[in-house]
Structure formats: C-alpha cells, structure tokens
Amino acid sequence: MAVTTEREYGLFINGALVEPQSGDVRELKEPATGTALARVAMAAAQDVDRAVEAARAGLAGAWGKTPPTERSRLLHALADAMQANRKELAELEARNVGKAISSVKAELAQGIENFRFYASAIGSISGRSNPLGGSLLFYSLKEPVGVVGQIVPWNYPLMMATWKLAPALAAGCSVVLKPDPATPLTALRLAELATEVGVPEGVVNVIPGDGPTTGAHLVRHPDVDKIAFTGSTQTGGEIMRLCSDPVKRVTLELGGKSPNIVFADANIADAIPSSVWSIYYSAGQSCEARSRILVEKPLYDDFVSQFADKARALKVGDPLDAETQMGSLISTGHRDKLHRFVETGRSEGAEVVTGGEPGAGGGAFYPPTVLANVDNRMVVAQEEIFGPVVTIIPFDDEKDAIRIANDSKYGLMATVWTGDPARGHRLAARIKAGEIGINMPYTAFPGIPFGGYKQSGFGRELGLDTLELYLETKSVLVSTSPKPFNPFGL
C-alpha cells in the first residue's frame, strides 16, 4: 500500500476501520511543508466505549484461549509484516511527524525488534512452585492483567506504539491504544497489519483523540484494568489522579532534562559528535535527549567552540531526503514555544552561540541552538524545552558534576564521558537516573529496561521487567496431607 495524500482514516475498532460516532474528522498537515497529508477520524467518549467493549470481548473470546506459542508466532508475523511494509511505514511516519527519514528508519528497525524480543520472551512467562511444611503445595499462575489503555505521544508514534503493544500482547492482554491526534497514521496502519497477520478482532484497537476528553475517558473507564502512558510529566500527574479513585494500575514514562557529563580526560573525538547526536537526532523532541551538557572547566571553551561548529554543520531540511540529519519540529506552535525558552535564556544571561532564531518559510523548522555560560538554576537548564536547544554548563570536579546532574526534578537518562573507567562506574552509581551511558550515546534497546527516577515516571519499558507490568500473579495452595482438615476440631 503506497502512501497517498489525503487518505481518509477511520478509527480502528474490532478489527476494522470505522466511522466515529462523534463525526469528528480532522485534516492533518505535514509539519515540514504545511501541505495536506490525510483526514483522520477522532474518537469521543462513545467511541472509547466501543473500543473498550471490543477489547473486553476479544479478551473473553479467541484471544483469551490463544496459547503462548501462538501469541509468539503472531508477534513474529507482525514483525515480518512491518519489515515487508517498511518503506510505506517510514515515509508515512516521516511525513506525519516531520523528522528526518534516516531517524525514522532506525526507529522502525527497533520497533520490529521489539515485537521479536517479546515474541521470544513469552517463553519466560511462568510461575513457580514449592512445598510448604510438608503438607501444602504452593504454585503460582501468571495471567494477563486484562484490558489495557495505552497512550502514546507525538514524537515517536510508531516506535512508542510497539513499546506498548509488544509486551501487552505477549502477556495476553487486549489493548485500546490512543495515539496523539496529530500523529496517528502509523499506529492505525500497524493495527491493520496486526489484523492481517491473524491477531483476533478486538485485541488491538486504535482511537486517536484529544487527551483531556478521549484520553481522560479511557483512563477513567471502569472496564480498563491498566493504563500505560508516555508523555509529559504534567499529564502523567493528572493520569495518576484519575487512576487513584478506582485504584487502577498505571505505569508512566515521562519527561527528562538529561545530563551529558564530559570530563577533561574524555576522548573528545568521540564525545563531541556523540553529544551533538544526543540532543539533535530527533530535533531534540525526545524525552531522554541529553539537553544539559556539563563540561569540566579546563575543557569548557574548546568544547563549546567545537560543539557549535558541528551543530552548525548539521543538514536541516526535507524529512524525506536521505541526507537530512534533522527535520522539522512537530508544529509551528511548538517551534514558537521553544523559541520563547531561548529568549528566556537570553534574558537570564545565557549566550546564544549558534541558532536561536526560527527558520524561514512555512515549515516548523528551528535550527540547532547552543546556549553557553548557563547556570543550572536557569529556567533553560531546569525545564524540558523539547527541541533542538542545548545548554552547556561548566563544572569544577567530579563532586560538582554529580551535584549539578542530580539538581533536577527529572531522572531519566545520563551520559558520562571520561577516560577513567572507575570514575564512570562511580558516577553511574551516584546519578539519580534510570539509565546511564558510559562513553557511548545510545539509549533504548529491546531487552534493556528503560524508564526514570523522580518526575520522569515509574515502571520500565523494553525489558523483561515490563512483562510483569501486564501480568497478574495468582497463588494456589493445595493440600498434600492424607489426613482430613478439621481446624476447629469439630
């Protein structure tokens, strides 16, 4: 299926694209050009009800009787279908989000591997057993938690859909997935592929819609057993409040202001280009982007100069150009919001070394921007800008670096560059973050738990640990005594 302009997409409920009962259909435009891309149905409360009903029926029907080996086969088949349709999916994602297709292809490759990892991990789902006191036998069962509501953001709509769907389906849950209303196209296509490979009707439902209405109704729905959310810390807090009354299970992967710590003894030939990639690879629109660079003072001026030169050299432009290194932002509104952060930085005394002005033309472009001479107490060092803006902060020594790194309400990711292996391990132990990279910039891999400390959320994605978040444990006690039970001696 080729990508076509102005295709109309319905809601995906019970194995098919359907019209919204609300009648709300919106036109989506490409962020990089402002041209029309598609018309997409938006779900309202009654559509959420339909999707949850379908998910409940799917769980009670064929899916609930599907053995683990068949679930594994279906996940591998879905990975195969993504691979076969990778050109279509990559182009659709790049046009919908505005990011460079080179980045999208890497994200798509990881999405495929996510399904393969969890297809294999299904074999690890098991309880345990042991005798108790000689006359009782205990064993435990692992069962799917039930119907899961999953909410994914606009910055990685396809990859995040796989992060959420793969472990839920591996555990045997059924899903109602709500993508962001601005970027639902690949999630809808993924649901189509799931049905095409044989996932039963009702197991995967995709309902784009607004967070305060559609999302809130999904979170509150009495037939939804668990919520998994990736997005802003503010929205995550509201979801926690909505889940508290029914005491609903919830996992949250939220914001970040991740530090990238560069010591004077680091291999600069590796550290500088990797640090450039760590903030600009998705135009900075990534929760774990290393947006605070902490540099030891003897290296500071040289680092800023070399970093800024490489930032200026990045090719920014057409997302579909294979040579493009950084595409557009998600919208002109988001571009204007992050420019206000840059202006705030200027007013606080930060030096704009390069960038700092919105791109010309109709697209949502903003240049790679470097703010130097930043104090960690500044707004630009504390708040998540979520764009191609980096703050470079000097530090005195190892103790000072740890202090600054931890002086944040977030704790998602950190990277350390040093020629001293022992120092790398010391910082890994002392930095309050869910993942630490030592002398390498990469973050998310299938099989490696990903998630945060503090206001970056709780629960983990991508690992075997994630399966447990979609499973219930049931304990069973069996008498092995030949004597009858008469506890009261009656």
C-alpha positions as CSV (number, residue, x, y, z in Angstrom):
1,M,0.0,0.0,0.0
2,A,1.6,3.3,-1.1
3,V,1.4,6.5,0.9
4,T,-1.2,8.8,-0.6
5,T,-2.0,12.4,0.1
6,E,-5.4,12.9,1.8
7,R,-6.2,9.3,2.5
8,E,-9.1,9.1,5.0
9,Y,-8.5,7.1,8.1
10,G,-11.3,5.9,10.4
11,L,-11.0,4.6,14.0
12,F,-9.7,1.0,14.2
13,I,-12.1,-0.9,16.4
14,N,-12.8,-4.6,16.5
15,G,-10.6,-5.5,13.5
16,A,-11.8,-2.8,11.1
17,L,-11.6,0.9,10.3
18,V,-14.9,2.5,11.3
19,E,-16.5,5.9,11.3
20,P,-16.5,7.9,14.6
21,Q,-19.9,8.2,16.2
22,S,-18.9,11.8,17.0
23,G,-18.5,12.7,13.3
24,D,-15.2,14.5,14.1
25,V,-12.8,14.2,11.2
26,R,-9.7,16.4,11.1
27,E,-7.2,17.3,8.4
28,L,-3.6,16.6,9.1
29,K,-0.8,18.6,7.5
30,E,2.9,17.8,7.1
31,P,4.8,19.8,9.7
32,A,7.8,20.3,7.3
33,T,5.7,21.8,4.5
34,G,2.3,22.7,5.8
35,T,0.6,20.7,2.9
36,A,-2.3,18.4,3.5
37,L,-1.5,14.8,4.4
38,A,-4.6,12.9,5.5
39,R,-8.1,13.2,7.0
40,V,-8.4,11.3,10.3
41,A,-11.4,10.4,12.5
42,M,-11.2,11.4,16.1
43,A,-12.7,9.4,18.9
44,A,-15.0,10.8,21.5
45,A,-16.4,9.1,24.7
46,Q,-18.8,6.9,22.9
47,D,-16.1,5.7,20.6
48,V,-13.9,4.9,23.6
49,D,-16.8,2.8,25.0
50,R,-17.0,0.9,21.7
51,A,-13.3,0.2,21.6
52,V,-13.2,-1.0,25.3
53,E,-16.2,-3.2,24.7
54,A,-14.4,-4.8,21.7
55,A,-11.2,-5.3,23.7
56,R,-13.2,-6.9,26.5
57,A,-14.9,-9.2,24.1
58,G,-11.7,-10.1,22.3
59,L,-10.1,-11.0,25.6
60,A,-13.0,-13.2,26.6
61,G,-13.1,-14.8,23.2
62,A,-10.4,-16.2,20.9
63,W,-7.5,-14.2,22.3
64,G,-8.1,-15.5,25.9
65,K,-7.8,-19.0,24.5
66,T,-4.7,-18.4,22.4
67,P,-1.8,-20.4,23.8
68,P,1.6,-18.7,24.4
69,T,3.2,-20.4,21.4
70,E,0.6,-19.0,19.1
71,R,0.9,-15.5,20.6
72,S,4.6,-15.8,19.9
73,R,4.0,-16.8,16.3
74,L,1.6,-13.8,15.8
75,L,4.1,-11.3,17.2
76,H,6.8,-12.6,14.8
77,A,4.3,-12.4,12.0
78,L,3.6,-8.8,12.8
79,A,7.3,-8.1,12.9
80,D,7.5,-9.7,9.4
81,A,4.7,-7.6,8.2
82,M,6.3,-4.4,9.4
83,Q,9.5,-5.4,7.7
84,A,7.6,-6.1,4.4
85,N,5.9,-2.7,4.6
86,R,8.9,-0.8,6.0
87,K,9.1,1.7,3.1
88,E,5.5,2.7,3.5
89,L,5.7,3.0,7.2
90,A,8.9,5.0,7.2
91,E,7.6,7.5,4.7
92,L,4.3,7.8,6.4
93,E,6.0,8.5,9.8
94,A,8.4,11.0,8.4
95,R,5.7,13.0,6.7
96,N,3.4,12.9,9.7
97,V,6.0,13.8,12.3
98,G,8.4,15.9,10.2
99,K,11.5,14.2,11.4
100,A,14.4,13.0,9.2
101,I,13.6,9.7,7.5
102,S,17.1,8.4,8.5
103,S,16.0,8.7,12.1
104,V,12.6,7.1,11.3
105,K,14.2,4.1,9.7
106,A,16.2,3.4,12.8
107,E,13.1,3.8,14.9
108,L,11.2,1.4,12.6
109,A,14.0,-1.2,12.9
110,Q,13.8,-1.0,16.7
111,G,10.0,-1.4,16.5
112,I,10.4,-4.6,14.5
113,E,12.9,-5.9,17.0
114,N,10.6,-5.0,19.9
115,F,8.0,-7.5,18.6
116,R,10.7,-10.1,18.0
117,F,12.1,-9.7,21.5
118,Y,8.7,-10.1,23.2
119,A,7.7,-12.9,20.9
120,S,10.7,-14.8,22.3
121,A,10.2,-13.5,25.8
122,I,6.8,-15.2,26.0
123,G,8.7,-18.4,26.9
124,S,9.9,-16.7,30.1
125,I,6.3,-16.2,31.4
126,S,5.9,-18.7,34.2
127,G,5.0,-19.1,37.8
128,R,6.9,-21.1,40.5
129,S,6.1,-23.9,42.9
130,N,7.4,-25.3,46.1
131,P,6.1,-27.5,49.0
132,L,5.2,-25.7,52.3
133,G,5.7,-27.6,55.6
134,G,5.4,-31.0,54.1
135,S,1.6,-31.0,53.7
136,L,0.9,-28.0,51.5
137,L,2.0,-27.4,47.9
138,F,2.2,-23.9,46.5
139,Y,2.2,-22.9,42.9
140,S,1.6,-19.6,41.1
141,L,0.0,-18.7,37.8
142,K,0.6,-15.7,35.6
143,E,-2.4,-14.2,33.9
144,P,-2.9,-11.1,31.7
145,V,-4.0,-8.1,33.7
146,G,-6.9,-7.6,31.3
147,V,-7.8,-4.7,29.0
148,V,-5.1,-2.1,28.8
149,G,-5.4,1.5,27.8
150,Q,-2.2,2.8,26.3
151,I,-1.5,6.4,25.4
152,V,1.5,7.3,23.3
153,P,3.0,10.7,22.3
154,W,3.5,12.5,19.0
155,N,7.3,12.4,19.0
156,Y,7.8,8.6,18.3
157,P,4.3,7.5,17.3
158,L,5.3,4.2,15.6
159,M,8.1,3.2,17.9
160,M,6.2,4.0,21.1
161,A,3.2,2.0,19.8
162,T,5.5,-1.0,19.5
163,W,6.9,-0.3,23.0
164,K,3.4,-0.5,24.4
165,L,1.8,-3.1,22.2
166,A,4.5,-5.8,22.2
167,P,4.7,-6.6,25.9
168,A,0.9,-6.2,26.3
169,L,0.2,-8.7,23.6
170,A,2.9,-11.0,24.7
171,A,1.3,-11.1,28.2
172,G,-2.1,-11.9,26.6
173,C,-3.8,-8.6,27.2
174,S,-6.1,-6.8,24.8
175,V,-5.4,-3.1,24.0
176,V,-7.1,0.2,23.4
177,L,-4.3,2.4,22.1
178,K,-4.7,6.2,21.9
179,P,-2.2,7.9,19.7
180,D,-1.8,11.7,19.7
181,P,-4.4,13.3,17.4
182,A,-1.6,14.9,15.4
183,T,0.4,11.7,14.6
184,P,-1.9,8.7,14.5
185,L,-1.2,7.4,11.0
186,T,1.4,4.7,11.6
187,A,-0.4,3.4,14.7
188,L,-3.6,2.9,12.6
189,R,-1.6,1.2,9.9
190,L,0.1,-1.1,12.5
191,A,-3.4,-2.1,13.8
192,E,-4.4,-3.0,10.2
193,L,-1.2,-5.2,9.9
194,A,-2.0,-6.9,13.2
195,T,-5.4,-8.0,11.9
196,E,-3.9,-9.0,8.5
197,V,-1.5,-11.4,10.2
198,G,-4.2,-13.0,12.3
199,V,-4.4,-11.2,15.6
200,P,-8.1,-11.7,16.6
201,E,-10.7,-8.9,16.2
202,G,-10.9,-6.7,19.2
203,V,-7.4,-7.4,20.5
204,V,-5.8,-4.2,19.1
205,N,-8.0,-1.1,18.9
206,V,-6.6,2.4,17.9
207,I,-8.6,5.5,18.7
208,P,-6.9,8.9,18.0
209,G,-8.3,11.7,20.1
210,D,-7.6,14.6,22.4
211,G,-6.1,13.9,25.8
212,P,-8.4,15.9,28.1
213,T,-11.5,14.3,26.6
214,T,-10.8,11.0,24.8
215,G,-7.7,10.2,26.9
216,A,-9.4,11.0,30.2
217,H,-12.4,8.9,29.4
218,L,-10.2,6.0,28.5
219,V,-8.2,6.4,31.8
220,R,-11.4,6.5,33.9
221,H,-13.2,3.7,32.0
222,P,-14.3,1.0,34.6
223,D,-13.6,-1.8,32.1
224,V,-10.0,-0.8,31.6
225,D,-7.7,-2.6,34.0
226,K,-4.4,-0.8,33.5
227,I,-3.1,2.4,31.9
228,A,0.3,2.8,30.3
229,F,1.3,6.3,29.4
230,T,4.2,8.0,27.7
231,G,4.2,11.8,27.6
232,S,4.7,14.9,29.7
233,T,5.1,14.9,33.4
234,Q,2.2,17.3,33.9
235,T,-0.2,14.9,32.0
236,G,1.3,11.9,33.8
237,G,0.4,13.5,37.1
238,E,-3.2,14.0,36.0
239,I,-3.4,10.4,34.9
240,M,-2.3,9.3,38.3
241,R,-5.1,11.3,39.9
242,L,-7.7,9.8,37.5
243,C,-6.4,6.3,38.3
244,S,-6.4,6.8,42.1
245,D,-10.1,6.6,42.7
246,P,-10.7,3.2,41.1
247,V,-7.2,2.1,42.2
248,K,-6.2,1.3,38.7
249,R,-2.8,0.0,37.7
250,V,-0.7,2.6,36.0
251,T,2.9,3.0,34.6
252,L,4.3,6.3,33.5
253,E,7.3,7.2,31.2
254,L,7.5,11.0,31.4
255,G,9.8,13.9,30.8
256,G,13.5,14.5,31.2
257,K,16.3,17.0,31.3
258,S,19.1,14.5,31.0
259,P,22.7,15.5,31.7
260,N,25.6,14.7,29.4
261,I,28.8,14.9,31.5
262,V,32.1,15.5,29.8
263,F,35.4,15.3,31.8
264,A,38.6,16.9,30.7
265,D,40.1,13.4,30.2
266,A,37.4,12.2,27.8
267,N,38.1,11.2,24.2
268,I,36.8,14.4,22.6
269,A,36.8,12.9,19.1
270,D,34.0,10.6,20.4
271,A,32.4,12.8,23.0
272,I,31.7,15.9,20.8
273,P,30.0,14.3,17.8
274,S,28.1,11.9,20.1
275,S,27.0,14.8,22.2
276,V,25.7,16.6,19.1
277,W,23.7,13.5,18.2
278,S,22.4,13.1,21.7
279,I,20.4,16.3,21.5
280,Y,19.7,16.9,17.8
281,Y,18.9,13.4,16.5
282,S,15.2,13.8,16.8
283,A,15.3,17.6,16.6
284,G,15.5,17.5,20.4
285,Q,12.0,16.2,20.7
286,S,12.9,13.2,22.8
287,C,12.3,12.6,26.5
288,E,15.9,11.3,27.0
289,A,17.7,13.9,24.8
290,R,20.8,15.0,26.6
291,S,19.8,18.6,26.7
292,R,22.2,19.6,29.6
293,I,25.8,19.2,28.7
294,L,28.1,19.5,31.8
295,V,31.7,20.2,30.8
296,E,34.8,20.3,33.1
297,K,36.1,23.8,33.2
298,P,39.6,23.2,31.7
299,L,37.9,21.8,28.6
300,Y,34.9,24.2,28.5
301,D,35.7,26.9,26.0
302,D,37.2,24.4,23.4
303,F,34.3,22.1,23.8
304,V,31.7,24.9,23.2
305,S,33.6,26.0,20.1
306,Q,33.9,22.6,18.6
307,F,30.3,21.6,19.5
308,A,28.9,24.7,18.0
309,D,30.8,24.1,14.8
310,K,29.4,20.7,14.4
311,A,25.9,21.8,15.3
312,R,26.1,24.5,12.5
313,A,27.2,21.8,10.0
314,L,24.1,19.6,10.5
315,K,21.9,19.3,7.4
316,V,18.5,20.6,8.3
317,G,15.7,20.2,5.8
318,D,13.4,17.9,3.9
319,P,12.5,15.0,6.1
320,L,12.3,12.6,3.1
321,D,15.8,13.5,1.9
322,A,18.1,10.6,2.9
323,E,20.9,13.2,3.6
324,T,18.9,15.2,6.0
325,Q,20.1,14.9,9.6
326,M,17.5,17.0,11.3
327,G,13.9,17.6,10.1
328,S,11.2,19.9,11.3
329,L,9.5,20.2,14.7
330,I,6.0,18.8,15.1
331,S,4.3,22.2,14.6
332,T,4.8,25.9,14.3
333,G,3.1,26.3,17.7
334,H,5.7,24.1,19.3
335,R,8.5,26.0,17.4
336,D,7.2,29.3,18.9
337,K,7.0,27.8,22.4
338,L,10.7,26.6,22.4
339,H,11.8,30.0,20.9
340,R,10.3,31.6,24.0
341,F,12.5,29.4,26.1
342,V,15.5,30.6,24.1
343,E,14.5,34.2,24.7
344,T,14.1,33.5,28.4
345,G,17.7,32.0,28.4
346,R,19.0,35.2,26.8
347,S,17.3,37.3,29.4
348,E,18.8,35.1,32.2
349,G,22.3,35.8,30.8
350,A,22.9,32.7,28.6
351,E,25.0,33.2,25.5
352,V,23.4,32.1,22.2
353,V,26.5,30.7,20.4
354,T,24.6,29.5,17.4
355,G,21.0,29.2,16.2
356,G,18.4,30.8,18.4
357,E,16.0,32.1,15.6
358,P,13.1,30.3,13.9
359,G,13.7,29.1,10.4
360,A,12.3,31.0,7.4
361,G,9.5,29.6,5.3
362,G,6.3,27.8,6.1
363,G,7.7,24.7,7.8
364,A,8.1,24.1,11.6
365,F,11.9,24.4,11.5
366,Y,14.2,25.6,14.2
367,P,18.0,25.5,13.9
368,P,20.3,23.5,16.2
369,T,20.8,26.0,19.0
370,V,23.6,26.2,21.6
371,L,23.3,28.2,24.9
372,A,26.6,28.6,26.7
373,N,27.6,30.1,30.1
374,V,24.5,28.6,31.6
375,D,23.9,28.2,35.3
376,N,22.0,25.1,36.3
377,R,19.5,27.3,38.2
378,M,18.3,29.0,35.0
379,V,14.9,28.1,33.6
380,V,16.5,26.8,30.4
381,A,18.5,24.3,32.5
382,Q,15.6,23.2,34.6
383,E,12.6,23.0,32.3
384,E,12.2,20.5,29.4
385,I,12.4,22.6,26.2
386,F,11.8,19.5,24.0
387,G,13.5,20.9,20.9
388,P,17.0,21.3,19.4
389,V,18.2,23.6,22.2
390,V,21.2,22.5,24.4
391,T,22.5,24.2,27.5
392,I,26.3,23.9,28.2
393,I,27.2,24.2,31.9
394,P,30.7,24.3,33.4
395,F,31.6,22.2,36.5
396,D,34.6,22.1,38.8
397,D,35.2,18.5,39.6
398,E,33.5,15.1,40.0
399,K,31.6,16.0,43.1
400,D,30.3,19.2,41.4
401,A,29.3,17.3,38.3
402,I,27.2,14.8,40.4
403,R,25.6,17.7,42.2
404,I,24.6,19.5,39.1
405,A,23.5,16.3,37.3
406,N,21.1,15.5,40.2
407,D,19.9,19.0,40.6
408,S,16.8,18.4,38.5
409,K,13.2,17.2,39.1
410,Y,13.8,14.6,36.3
411,G,15.9,11.5,36.3
412,L,15.5,9.6,33.0
413,M,19.0,9.3,31.3
414,A,22.5,10.4,31.8
415,T,25.7,10.0,29.8
416,V,29.3,10.2,31.2
417,W,32.4,10.8,29.1
418,T,35.7,10.0,30.8
419,G,39.0,8.3,30.3
420,D,38.8,6.9,33.8
421,P,36.8,3.7,33.9
422,A,36.5,3.8,37.7
423,R,35.0,7.3,37.5
424,G,32.4,6.2,35.0
425,H,31.2,3.5,37.4
426,R,31.2,5.8,40.4
427,L,29.0,8.3,38.6
428,A,26.7,5.5,37.3
429,A,26.1,4.6,41.0
430,R,25.5,8.2,42.2
431,I,23.5,9.8,39.4
432,K,19.8,9.5,40.1
433,A,18.6,8.3,36.7
434,G,17.0,5.2,35.2
435,E,19.7,4.7,32.6
436,I,23.4,5.7,32.5
437,G,25.6,5.5,29.4
438,I,29.4,5.5,29.8
439,N,31.4,6.7,26.8
440,M,28.5,5.9,24.4
441,P,25.4,8.0,23.5
442,Y,22.8,5.4,22.8
443,T,19.8,4.7,25.0
444,A,16.9,2.3,24.1
445,F,17.4,-1.4,23.2
446,P,15.0,-4.3,23.3
447,G,15.8,-6.2,26.4
448,I,17.3,-3.3,28.4
449,P,14.8,-1.7,30.9
450,F,14.1,1.9,30.1
451,G,12.4,4.4,32.5
452,G,13.0,7.1,35.0
453,Y,13.5,8.2,38.6
454,K,11.7,11.2,40.2
455,Q,9.3,13.1,37.9
456,S,10.5,11.0,34.9
457,G,8.0,8.4,36.0
458,F,7.9,4.8,37.2
459,G,7.7,1.4,35.6
460,R,10.0,0.2,32.9
461,E,9.7,-0.3,29.1
462,L,11.5,-2.6,26.7
463,G,12.8,-5.2,29.3
464,L,11.6,-8.5,30.7
465,D,10.5,-6.4,33.7
466,T,7.9,-4.8,31.5
467,L,6.0,-8.1,31.1
468,E,5.3,-8.2,34.8
469,L,3.5,-4.9,34.5
470,Y,1.0,-6.6,32.2
471,L,0.6,-9.8,34.3
472,E,-1.2,-10.7,37.5
473,T,0.2,-13.3,39.9
474,K,-2.2,-15.8,41.3
475,S,-1.2,-18.1,44.2
476,V,-2.7,-21.5,44.5
477,L,-2.4,-23.7,47.7
478,V,-3.1,-27.4,47.6
479,S,-3.2,-29.9,50.4
480,T,-1.0,-32.9,50.1
481,S,-1.9,-34.3,53.5
482,P,-3.6,-37.7,53.7
483,K,-5.5,-36.5,56.8
484,P,-8.8,-34.6,56.6
485,F,-8.8,-31.0,57.6
486,N,-10.7,-30.1,60.8
487,P,-9.2,-26.8,62.0
488,F,-11.7,-26.3,64.8
489,G,-11.6,-29.9,65.9
490,L,-15.4,-30.3,65.3
